[in-house]
Amino acid sequence: MQKLHKLSIENFRSIGESPIEIEFRRDVPLILIGENNAGKSNIIRAIELMFGEYHPAFKKLEDYDHFNRDKNTPVHIKATVVGFQGRLGMHGEHKCTGFNFQSSKGQSSLEAVQEDGNVNKYVKGELREELACTVVGADTNLSYQMSYASKWTLLSKVTRAFHERLIEDPERVASLKGFFNDITETFNGVPEFKAFRANMTGIAGEMMSSMSHALQFDFSAYDPSNYFKTLRVHPTDGREIRTFDELGTGQQQMLALAFAHAYAKSFKNQGLIFILDEPEAHLHPNAQRWLAKQMYQMATDGLQLVVSTHSPFFIDMDFLDGLYIVTKSDQTSVSNTNKEKLAAYCRETGAPKATGDKILPFYAAHSKPEILSGLFAKKVVLVEGETEELALPFYLAMVGLECLKEGISIIGVGGKGNLAKWWRLFTHYGIPTYVCFDNDADDDAGAVKRKDALKAIGIVHADIEEAINTRDWNLKPKFCVFGRDFETTFKSSFAKYEALETEAQQVFGGSKPVVAKEVAKSVCKGDKAEGDIGWQKLKDLADAIQKLES
């Protein structure tokens, strides 16, 4: 099957002179994640430009399609492909291995690359059509994809493939034509239809008779160029036929994906890149989980999938090599890894037993959407559990650090033993990550878990010993220790904490995380008492997080 294997993009929209390169893994969806305006949509537009409905050589790019809106800056997009059947060269002796697109000063060109490295400057439409791109976004109108509005719609692709199989047998064609002729005669049994047909044909023939190629107009029950164009696709509810407009956008996206999946399974020699742009926009969380599960199965069946998303439900750690994090400072860049690189990084940061074969199943088994949401953050603060996760945002906001506004995720990892594990993953992707814990030794009597976390982030032996033995605040550039435990330290830091905690327990019961959250809200609403050392400590913590770099 025809596939897109690699894509290089340079000077296109937010992508600058440092080109980004993306590899499309076999049987693995390409997942693009990143904050708004990072450049995910520009990557999709580049794929669509190369393999979409319009031939890129005849596509006039706008100013904004060039990096920094400079039309003198040439756009370069290079695609490596596999499985193409069309031949190149003087005598058709070469396979097509890719396409090169360039646009500068309002002039665009497309070349096909031969297996010997030489290029063909004239790219036939038939060659491009071997691998087509379909984009289904949050504003999808499924009725377009299920129509014959152009030969690039999903329905047109399917019926064209049907037609090619049909006409391989002349007897089958003759038999089908006879059936359609019978249908036409039945239509002629309607007097108004017969009269209109005769009048329209006569008038059209008279008006066009002087032209070099005289044409006449006729009604027909079939399209002789494609018998299958008489087919129509309709959604049904039970046995009732519905219109596409009656479906929600999420349903339309899922139906389009199912149609593309069936196409990929049925026609192994017809390439299709199916792009889902923000599928979570119109799906509730359970539907997102279900769609994500189906997506990964569809990819293994041969459908080449690209998904741009803001939802952690579409991240599967077993398929980590298909995940690209898109970021933007002066220009868009991407980061990607694979099991061997991740395992090597884990070994370098204190996990000597990490291997490529075990690392992805290990992370997949321990991952949850709440933790994976850190991959969407600008910075991550790792804490032991829900108590700190729920309470800290209120305290930090009071000292000037609005975590949500700044794109900072505070993530509870479920215990000290998980701090190093997730620190390794986030920092491997270049996401600045800060670590917070306390010295409650109930589940870490030998301090093994705390030492593991501190060694991972590069803390030397002397500082480790100081950190694990502190009974009060211990603030450092990469980590913070909340003394003996979070509650005890905050009681000693805020005069009203203990009284507010008692009140919260009477109202909300014994849930430590809920009580800690409610106390934090009350502390932050009240007047700052003299002697409350906690505010300066929290200010120092906020400063350390803000200064943290990858």
ZAMARGU-4260 file (C-alpha; in steps of 0.2 Angstrom, whole numbers, plus 5000, padded with zeros to 4 digits):
<rodrens>
0) 5000/5000/5000 | 5006/5018/4996 | 5012/5027/5012 | 5019/5043/5017 | 5036/5038/5026
5) 5044/5055/5030 | 5040/5073/5029 | 5052/5088/5030 | 5045/5105/5031 | 5055/5122/5029
10) 5050/5140/5029 | 5031/5136/5029 | 5020/5147/5040 | 5027/5145/5058 | 5040/5133/5053
15) 5057/5142/5050 | 5073/5139/5041 | 5077/5125/5054 | 5066/5112/5045 | 5056/5100/5056
20) 5056/5081/5051 | 5043/5069/5055 | 5044/5050/5052 | 5027/5041/5050 | 5029/5024/5058
25) 5021/5009/5050 | 5005/5004/5058 | 5006/5017/5071 | 4996/5033/5071 | 5005/5050/5071
30) 4999/5060/5086 | 5003/5078/5086 | 5001/5087/5103 | 5005/5104/5109 | 4998/5120/5115
35) 4987/5132/5104 | 4997/5141/5090 | 5012/5129/5092 | 5010/5124/5074 | 5001/5108/5074
40) 4989/5114/5061 | 5003/5120/5050 | 5010/5102/5049 | 4993/5096/5044 | 4992/5110/5030
45) 5009/5104/5024 | 5003/5086/5022 | 4987/5092/5014 | 4996/5104/5002 | 5007/5089/4996
50) 4993/5075/4995 | 4977/5085/4995 | 4964/5089/4982 | 4974/5103/4973 | 4990/5100/4963
55) 5003/5110/4973 | 5012/5115/4957 | 4997/5126/4953 | 4994/5132/4971 | 4999/5150/4974
60) 5004/5152/4992 | 4999/5168/5001 | 5011/5179/5011 | 5006/5170/5027 | 5011/5153/5020
65) 5030/5159/5020 | 5039/5160/5036 | 5039/5178/5043 | 5027/5182/5029 | 5042/5184/5017
70) 5037/5178/5000 | 5056/5179/4995 | 5059/5165/5008 | 5057/5149/4998 | 5046/5136/5006
75) 5053/5118/5004 | 5042/5103/5008 | 5050/5085/5005 | 5040/5069/5006 | 5047/5052/5006
80) 5034/5039/5000 | 5034/5020/4999 | 5023/5007/4989 | 5019/5018/4973 | 5015/5009/4958
85) 5017/5023/4945 | 5034/5022/4936 | 5046/5036/4932 | 5060/5038/4920 | 5061/5038/4901
90) 5056/5020/4900 | 5046/5018/4916 | 5061/5010/4924 | 5061/5019/4941 | 5050/5018/4956
95) 5043/5034/4964 | 5051/5037/4981 | 5046/5055/4985 | 5040/5072/4980 | 5049/5089/4982
100) 5039/5105/4983 | 5046/5123/4982 | 5037/5140/4982 | 5046/5157/4981 | 5040/5174/4974
105) 5023/5167/4969 | 5030/5153/4959 | 5027/5135/4964 | 5034/5118/4958 | 5033/5100/4962
110) 5045/5086/4957 | 5044/5067/4958 | 5060/5059/4965 | 5066/5043/4957 | 5074/5028/4966
115) 5091/5033/4958 | 5089/5051/4966 | 5085/5060/4950 | 5069/5070/4948 | 5055/5072/4936
120) 5049/5090/4935 | 5032/5085/4928 | 5021/5076/4940 | 5005/5068/4933 | 4989/5069/4943
125) 4988/5050/4942 | 5004/5048/4952 | 4998/5060/4965 | 4982/5051/4967 | 4990/5035/4972
130) 4991/5043/4989 | 4977/5055/4994 | 4974/5065/5010 | 4958/5068/5018 | 4956/5080/5033
135) 4942/5079/5045 | 4941/5093/5057 | 4930/5100/5071 | 4919/5109/5058 | 4917/5093/5048
140) 4903/5092/5035 | 4901/5073/5032 | 4889/5076/5018 | 4904/5083/5008 | 4914/5068/5011
145) 4900/5056/5007 | 4896/5065/4990 | 4904/5066/4973 | 4908/5085/4974 | 4926/5080/4969
150) 4936/5065/4965 | 4945/5067/4981 | 4930/5064/4993 | 4930/5048/5002 | 4915/5042/4993
155) 4922/5046/4976 | 4938/5037/4980 | 4928/5021/4985 | 4917/5021/4970 | 4931/5024/4958
160) 4940/5009/4966 | 4924/4999/4964 | 4922/5004/4946 | 4940/4999/4942 | 4936/4981/4948
165) 4919/4981/4939 | 4925/4985/4922 | 4938/4971/4922 | 4924/4959/4917 | 4916/4965/4900
170) 4901/4953/4902 | 4897/4960/4920 | 4897/4978/4912 | 4886/4973/4898 | 4874/4965/4910
175) 4873/4980/4922 | 4871/4992/4907 | 4855/4982/4902 | 4848/4984/4919 | 4851/5002/4919
180) 4843/5004/4902 | 4827/4995/4909 | 4827/5008/4923 | 4828/5022/4910 | 4813/5015/4901
185) 4803/5014/4917 | 4807/5033/4920 | 4801/5036/4903 | 4784/5030/4908 | 4782/5046/4917
190) 4774/5058/4904 | 4782/5074/4911 | 4799/5066/4912 | 4798/5060/4894 | 4792/5077/4888
195) 4805/5087/4897 | 4819/5075/4892 | 4814/5077/4873 | 4812/5096/4875 | 4829/5098/4884
200) 4838/5087/4872 | 4831/5096/4857 | 4834/5114/4864 | 4852/5110/4869 | 4856/5102/4852
205) 4849/5117/4843 | 4859/5130/4853 | 4875/5120/4852 | 4874/5114/4834 | 4886/5127/4827
210) 4900/5123/4839 | 4915/5112/4833 | 4910/5099/4845 | 4892/5098/4846 | 4885/5091/4862
215) 4868/5086/4867 | 4860/5084/4884 | 4852/5068/4890 | 4846/5061/4906 | 4853/5044/4911
220) 4850/5031/4925 | 4869/5028/4926 | 4885/5037/4923 | 4894/5027/4910 | 4911/5033/4916
225) 4907/5026/4934 | 4892/5015/4936 | 4894/5016/4955 | 4891/5034/4956 | 4872/5030/4957
230) 4876/5024/4975 | 4872/5035/4989 | 4877/5034/5007 | 4865/5038/5021 | 4866/5036/5040
235) 4852/5026/5048 | 4843/5026/5065 | 4836/5008/5066 | 4828/5006/5049 | 4825/5025/5047
240) 4836/5035/5035 | 4843/5051/5042 | 4852/5066/5035 | 4870/5069/5039 | 4864/5086/5046
245) 4855/5077/5060 | 4871/5069/5066 | 4882/5078/5079 | 4900/5083/5074 | 4908/5069/5084
250) 4897/5056/5076 | 4901/5063/5059 | 4920/5062/5063 | 4918/5044/5069 | 4908/5039/5054
255) 4921/5047/5042 | 4935/5037/5051 | 4925/5021/5050 | 4922/5024/5031 | 4941/5027/5029
260) 4945/5012/5039 | 4934/5001/5028 | 4943/5008/5013 | 4960/5005/5019 | 4956/4987/5023
265) 4947/4983/5007 | 4959/4991/4995 | 4977/4987/4999 | 4984/4996/4984 | 4975/5012/4986
270) 4984/5024/4998 | 4975/5036/5010 | 4981/5048/5023 | 4967/5051/5035 | 4969/5067/5046
275) 4958/5070/5062 | 4960/5087/5068 | 4955/5089/5087 | 4943/5074/5087 | 4940/5078/5106
280) 4931/5094/5102 | 4914/5086/5101 | 4916/5070/5111 | 4913/5066/5129 | 4928/5058/5138
285) 4921/5040/5137 | 4919/5043/5118 | 4936/5049/5117 | 4943/5034/5125 | 4933/5023/5114
290) 4938/5032/5098 | 4957/5031/5103 | 4956/5013/5106 | 4948/5010/5089 | 4961/5022/5081
295) 4976/5012/5086 | 4967/4996/5079 | 4963/5004/5063 | 4982/5009/5061 | 4987/4991/5063
300) 4974/4987/5049 | 4984/4998/5037 | 4975/5015/5038 | 4988/5029/5039 | 4981/5041/5053
305) 4987/5058/5058 | 4978/5065/5074 | 4981/5083/5081 | 4974/5083/5099 | 4974/5092/5115
310) 4967/5077/5124 | 4978/5064/5134 | 4966/5051/5130 | 4973/5049/5113 | 4991/5045/5119
315) 4996/5027/5121 | 5013/5024/5128 | 5014/5008/5119 | 5015/5018/5103 | 5027/5031/5109
320) 5037/5033/5093 | 5022/5040/5084 | 5020/5054/5097 | 5027/5071/5092 | 5026/5086/5104
325) 5025/5102/5094 | 5031/5118/5103 | 5035/5136/5097 | 5046/5150/5103 | 5053/5160/5088
330) 5047/5145/5076 | 5039/5128/5077 | 5049/5113/5082 | 5045/5095/5086 | 5052/5082/5098
335) 5050/5064/5097 | 5058/5048/5104 | 5058/5029/5104 | 5060/5015/5116 | 5079/5014/5114
340) 5082/5032/5117 | 5070/5033/5132 | 5078/5018/5139 | 5095/5025/5137 | 5090/5041/5145
345) 5082/5032/5160 | 5099/5022/5162 | 5109/5039/5162 | 5097/5046/5175 | 5098/5032/5188
350) 5088/5017/5181 | 5101/5004/5176 | 5089/4990/5172 | 5079/5000/5159 | 5079/4992/5142
355) 5071/4996/5126 | 5060/4980/5126 | 5053/4984/5143 | 5052/5003/5144 | 5036/5006/5135
360) 5026/4992/5143 | 5032/4998/5159 | 5026/5016/5156 | 5010/5010/5148 | 5005/5000/5163
365) 5008/5015/5175 | 5001/5029/5164 | 4984/5038/5167 | 4977/5053/5157 | 4979/5064/5172
370) 4998/5061/5172 | 5000/5061/5153 | 4992/5078/5153 | 5009/5084/5158 | 5015/5081/5141
375) 5004/5096/5136 | 5012/5108/5149 | 5025/5121/5147 | 5032/5115/5165 | 5027/5101/5176
380) 5028/5101/5195 | 5027/5083/5202 | 5020/5080/5219 | 5017/5064/5229 | 4998/5064/5229
385) 4981/5073/5228 | 4984/5083/5244 | 4998/5093/5236 | 4990/5093/5219 | 4974/5100/5225
390) 4981/5113/5238 | 4997/5120/5230 | 4988/5129/5216 | 4979/5141/5228 | 4995/5144/5238
395) 5005/5148/5223 | 4992/5159/5215 | 4992/5170/5231 | 5011/5173/5229 | 5009/5178/5211
400) 5011/5161/5201 | 4994/5157/5192 | 4999/5139/5186 | 4985/5137/5174 | 4989/5154/5166
405) 5007/5150/5164 | 5004/5132/5157 | 5011/5124/5173 | 5004/5107/5177 | 5004/5101/5196
410) 5003/5082/5195 | 5001/5069/5209 | 5010/5053/5204 | 5003/5042/5218 | 5018/5041/5230
415) 5037/5044/5231 | 5042/5029/5221 | 5034/5037/5206 | 5043/5054/5206 | 5059/5048/5197
420) 5049/5038/5184 | 5039/5053/5178 | 5053/5065/5180 | 5062/5055/5168 | 5048/5055/5155
425) 5044/5073/5155 | 5062/5079/5155 | 5067/5067/5141 | 5054/5077/5131 | 5063/5093/5136
430) 5048/5098/5148 | 5056/5107/5163 | 5050/5097/5179 | 5051/5101/5197 | 5049/5088/5211
435) 5040/5091/5228 | 5039/5078/5242 | 5040/5076/5261 | 5050/5065/5273 | 5035/5055/5279
440) 5044/5038/5279 | 5028/5027/5281 | 5031/5020/5263 | 5049/5024/5261 | 5058/5018/5277
445) 5075/5016/5270 | 5073/5033/5260 | 5076/5022/5244 | 5062/5031/5234 | 5067/5048/5239
450) 5086/5045/5235 | 5080/5038/5218 | 5071/5054/5214 | 5085/5065/5220 | 5098/5056/5210
455) 5088/5056/5194 | 5088/5075/5195 | 5106/5076/5197 | 5107/5080/5216 | 5124/5076/5224
460) 5126/5064/5239 | 5129/5077/5252 | 5113/5087/5247 | 5103/5071/5246 | 5107/5067/5264
465) 5102/5084/5269 | 5086/5083/5260 | 5080/5066/5267 | 5084/5071/5285 | 5076/5089/5285
470) 5061/5091/5296 | 5056/5108/5289 | 5055/5117/5272 | 5070/5113/5261 | 5069/5123/5245
475) 5081/5120/5231 | 5082/5125/5212 | 5076/5108/5206 | 5066/5101/5221 | 5057/5106/5237
480) 5055/5095/5253 | 5039/5099/5264 | 5048/5094/5280 | 5042/5079/5290 | 5025/5079/5280
485) 5015/5092/5271 | 5001/5095/5284 | 5014/5097/5299 | 5025/5109/5289 | 5010/5120/5284
490) 5003/5120/5302 | 5020/5127/5308 | 5020/5140/5294 | 5002/5147/5296 | 4995/5152/5312
495) 4977/5148/5308 | 4980/5132/5298 | 4976/5120/5312 | 4960/5129/5317 | 4954/5129/5299
500) 4959/5111/5297 | 4947/5106/5311 | 4933/5116/5304 | 4936/5108/5287 | 4936/5091/5294
505) 4919/5094/5303 | 4911/5099/5286 | 4920/5087/5273 | 4925/5072/5284 | 4942/5064/5285
510) 4948/5065/5267 | 4965/5072/5268 | 4966/5079/5250 | 4949/5088/5251 | 4952/5095/5268
515) 4969/5101/5263 | 4961/5110/5247 | 4948/5118/5258 | 4960/5124/5271 | 4971/5131/5257
520) 4956/5141/5250 | 4952/5148/5268 | 4970/5152/5271 | 4972/5162/5255 | 4955/5171/5258
525) 4960/5177/5275 | 4971/5191/5281 | 4990/5187/5282 | 4995/5184/5300 | 5011/5191/5307
530) 5023/5177/5309 | 5016/5167/5295 | 5033/5161/5287 | 5024/5150/5274 | 5021/5165/5262
535) 5040/5168/5260 | 5043/5150/5258 | 5029/5148/5245 | 5036/5164/5236 | 5053/5155/5235
540) 5045/5140/5229 | 5036/5150/5215 | 5052/5158/5210 | 5061/5141/5209 | 5047/5134/5197
545) 5047/5150/5186 | 5066/5149/5185 | 5067/5131/5180 | 5073/5127/5163 | 5074/5111/5153
</rodrens>
